[in-house]
């Protein structure tokens, strides 16, 4: 009985650490807010706000750089840009992908929590050495 309680408490503690990434984040260029949410023990992120939601013609911005021509008419707002990120250990998530709607490119992704209000994201192709880092700041409610 006692071992079951200890295992339960450890599971809850680890679960809460893995969920530290959940919330709404402002990306480094302050042009969009991304909501990170959990589904089936993986983490995803979707764009929920754009500083400039309309294009120069007054129309909703679309995913016009998407390499899949069939997806170029999807709105940027609501677009899932982070996929299948997995909790590794305290402050680290790996094995995900991030889509850059500005370029239409998808990168492998690792995320590090610098503190409770700042994430460092490392997008890369192949090895992390060949990538780029950016910071996101938690949006306070």
C-alpha positions in Angstrom: 0.0 0.0 0.0 2.7 2.4 1.0 4.7 1.8 -2.3 1.5 2.5 -4.3 1.1 5.9 -2.6 4.8 6.8 -3.2 4.5 5.8 -6.8 1.3 7.8 -7.2 3.0 10.9 -5.6 6.0 10.6 -7.9 3.7 10.3 -10.9 1.8 13.4 -10.0 5.0 15.3 -9.4 6.5 14.3 -12.8 3.2 15.0 -14.5 3.1 18.6 -13.1 6.7 19.2 -14.2 5.9 18.0 -17.7 2.9 20.4 -17.9 5.0 23.5 -17.0 5.1 24.3 -20.7 1.3 24.6 -20.9 -0.1 28.1 -21.5 0.0 31.0 -23.9 3.3 32.3 -25.2 4.4 35.4 -27.1 7.0 34.6 -29.7 10.3 36.6 -29.9 9.2 39.0 -32.7 6.0 39.7 -30.8 3.9 39.1 -33.9 1.9 36.1 -32.6 0.8 34.3 -29.5 0.9 30.5 -29.4 -1.2 28.3 -27.0 0.7 25.2 -26.0 -1.7 22.4 -25.0 -1.4 18.7 -24.3 -3.0 15.8 -26.1 -2.2 12.1 -25.5 1.0 12.9 -23.6 2.3 15.0 -26.4 2.4 18.8 -26.6 1.2 20.9 -29.4 1.1 24.6 -30.1 -1.4 26.7 -32.2 -1.4 30.3 -33.1 -4.3 32.0 -31.3 -3.5 35.7 -31.9 -1.7 37.8 -34.6 -0.6 41.4 -34.2 -1.5 41.9 -37.8 -4.2 39.4 -38.6 -5.0 40.9 -42.0 -3.0 41.1 -45.2 -2.4 44.3 -47.2 -5.8 43.8 -48.9 -7.7 43.5 -45.6 -8.1 39.8 -45.9 -7.3 37.2 -43.2 -3.7 36.1 -43.5 -3.3 32.7 -45.0 -0.6 30.0 -44.9 0.5 31.1 -48.4 4.1 29.7 -48.0 2.9 26.1 -47.2 4.7 23.6 -49.5 1.4 21.8 -49.8 -0.6 23.8 -52.3 -3.8 22.4 -50.9 -3.1 24.0 -47.5 -2.3 27.5 -48.7 -5.8 28.7 -48.1 -5.8 27.9 -44.4 -5.8 30.9 -42.0 -2.7 31.5 -40.0 -4.8 32.1 -36.9 -5.6 28.7 -35.5 -2.7 27.0 -37.3 -1.0 24.2 -35.4 2.7 25.0 -35.6 4.1 22.7 -32.9 3.5 19.0 -33.1 4.3 15.9 -31.0 6.7 17.5 -28.5 7.5 15.0 -25.7 8.5 15.7 -22.1 12.1 14.5 -21.5 13.0 15.8 -18.1 12.5 18.8 -15.9 12.6 21.9 -18.1 13.2 19.9 -21.4 10.9 18.7 -24.2 12.1 17.0 -27.4 11.2 14.9 -30.4 8.8 17.5 -31.7 8.4 19.5 -34.9 7.8 23.2 -35.5 6.4 24.8 -38.6 7.5 28.2 -39.6 4.6 29.8 -41.4 6.8 32.7 -42.6 9.0 30.3 -44.7 6.7 27.3 -45.0 9.5 25.0 -43.5 9.2 22.4 -40.8 12.0 21.8 -38.4 12.8 19.3 -35.6 12.3 20.9 -32.2 13.7 20.9 -28.7 12.4 23.2 -26.0 14.1 24.3 -22.8 12.4 26.2 -20.0 14.8 28.9 -18.9 12.5 29.9 -16.1 8.7 29.7 -15.5 8.1 32.5 -17.9 10.6 32.0 -20.7 11.1 29.2 -23.2 14.1 28.7 -25.5 13.1 26.8 -28.7 15.7 25.2 -30.9 14.5 24.4 -34.4 16.9 22.3 -36.6 17.4 20.0 -39.5 19.3 16.8 -38.7 21.6 17.9 -35.9 20.8 20.6 -33.3 24.1 22.2 -34.5 22.4 23.1 -37.7 19.6 25.1 -36.3 18.3 28.4 -34.9 17.1 29.3 -31.4 14.4 31.7 -30.4 12.8 32.7 -27.1 9.1 32.8 -26.2 7.7 34.7 -23.2 4.7 33.5 -21.2 1.6 35.7 -21.5 0.3 36.6 -18.1 -3.5 36.5 -17.7 
